Each structure stands twice: as structure tokens, then as C-alpha cells.
């Protein structure tokens, strides 16, 4: 068989985790977005000049850059967990197909 029972067990365990890693990753994305917006607003309030000058100055602030990196990492982690869910679901489907084919082959004998 292509998919072992151990691999299926691991896939099922991953899908059954509570709280699920996707939920935790989505929370991290939301938290990172909120913190990015808060840091940007705080920096914006301290800047002087036109609106465009304030926005450009804020984009160069180390704290704003740091929060943007944190958000990018959180989005990447969310995408990784979504891909893992799809892989786990595919493993289970392949396992089901293999078992169905094996049962059908036994009936033919």
C-alpha cells in the first residue's frame, strides 16, 4: 500500500488537534494586523508634515517594519497549516481508495 496506517493515524491526529493549528495561526495573523495598525497609528501621531510625508516617515520606522515582518511570518505560517490540512485530507482519501480497491479485489477472487 502507498499509505501506511501510521501515516493515516498521524494525519487524523493533526486534523483532530484542538485548538487546531489553523485557528492559532489565524489568531496570530489577526493579532499581528492589529499590532501593526496600532504601531503605525502611534508613529503617525508623532510625525509632522503632510499626510504623505507622515505616511512615508512611518513606513521607515523600525517598529512599523518589525510589525510588518511579524505579519508576513504569521501569514506564511497560516498558509503552511492550510497546506498541511490539504495534505492530511489527501492522505486519508488515498488510504480510503486503497482500502476500497483491496476490498473489491477480494470480492473478485
C-alpha positions as CSV (number, residue, x, y, z in Angstrom):
1,X,0.0,0.0,0.0
2,X,1.1,3.5,-0.7
3,X,-0.2,5.0,2.5
4,X,0.6,3.2,5.8
5,X,-1.9,3.0,8.7
6,X,0.7,5.0,10.8
7,X,0.6,7.9,8.3
8,X,-3.2,7.9,8.3
9,X,-3.1,7.9,12.1
10,X,-0.8,10.9,12.1
11,X,-3.0,12.8,9.5
12,X,-6.1,12.1,11.6
13,X,-4.4,13.3,14.8
14,X,-3.3,16.5,13.1
15,X,-6.8,17.2,11.8
16,X,-8.2,16.5,15.3
17,X,-5.9,18.8,17.2
18,X,-7.7,21.2,19.5
19,X,-7.2,24.1,19.3
20,X,-6.3,23.4,15.7
21,X,-3.1,25.0,14.4
22,X,-5.0,26.9,11.7
23,X,-7.1,28.6,14.4
24,X,-4.0,29.5,16.3
25,X,-2.3,30.8,13.1
26,X,-5.4,32.8,12.2
27,X,-5.4,34.4,15.6
28,X,-1.7,35.3,15.2
29,X,-2.5,36.9,11.9
30,X,-5.3,39.0,13.5
31,X,-3.1,39.9,16.4
32,X,-0.2,40.9,14.1
33,X,-2.6,43.0,11.9
34,X,-3.9,44.8,15.0
35,X,-0.5,45.4,16.4
36,X,0.8,46.7,13.0
37,X,-2.1,49.1,12.8
38,X,-1.5,50.3,16.4
39,X,2.2,50.8,15.9
40,X,1.6,52.7,12.7
41,X,-1.0,54.9,14.2
42,X,1.3,55.7,17.2
43,X,4.1,56.6,14.9
44,X,1.8,58.6,12.6
45,X,0.6,60.7,15.5
46,X,4.2,61.7,16.4
47,X,5.2,62.7,12.8
48,X,4.9,66.2,11.4
49,X,4.4,67.3,7.8
50,X,1.8,66.5,5.1
51,X,-0.2,63.3,5.1
52,X,2.1,61.7,2.5
53,X,5.2,62.7,4.4
54,X,3.8,61.3,7.6
55,X,2.9,58.0,5.9
56,X,6.4,57.7,4.3
57,X,8.1,58.5,7.6
58,X,6.0,55.9,9.4
59,X,7.0,53.3,6.8
60,X,10.6,53.8,7.7
61,X,10.1,53.4,11.4
62,X,11.8,50.3,12.8
63,X,8.8,49.3,14.9
64,X,6.4,49.5,11.9
65,X,8.8,47.5,9.8
66,X,9.1,44.9,12.6
67,X,5.4,44.5,12.8
68,X,5.1,44.1,9.0
69,X,7.7,41.3,9.2
70,X,5.7,39.7,12.1
71,X,2.5,39.9,10.0
72,X,4.2,38.4,6.9
73,X,5.6,35.5,9.1
74,X,2.1,34.9,10.6
75,X,0.5,34.8,7.1
76,X,3.2,32.3,6.0
77,X,2.5,30.1,9.0
78,X,-1.2,30.2,8.2
79,X,-0.6,29.1,4.6
80,X,1.7,26.3,5.8
81,X,-1.0,24.9,8.1
82,X,-3.6,25.2,5.3
83,X,-1.3,23.2,3.1
84,X,-0.8,20.6,5.8
85,X,-4.6,20.2,6.2
86,X,-4.9,19.6,2.4
87,X,-2.1,17.1,2.5
88,X,-3.7,15.2,5.5
89,X,-7.0,15.1,3.7
90,X,-5.3,13.8,0.6
91,X,-3.5,11.1,2.6
92,X,-6.8,10.0,4.0
93,X,-8.5,9.9,0.6
94,X,-5.7,7.8,-0.9
95,X,-5.9,5.4,2.0
96,X,-9.7,5.1,1.6
97,X,-9.2,4.4,-2.1
98,X,-6.5,1.8,-1.5
99,X,-8.8,0.0,1.0
100,X,-11.8,0.2,-1.3
101,X,-9.7,-1.3,-4.1
102,X,-8.4,-4.0,-1.8
103,X,-11.9,-5.0,-0.8
104,X,-13.1,-5.0,-4.4
105,X,-10.1,-7.2,-5.3
106,X,-11.0,-9.7,-2.6
107,X,-14.6,-9.9,-3.8
108,X,-13.4,-10.8,-7.3
109,X,-11.4,-13.8,-6.1
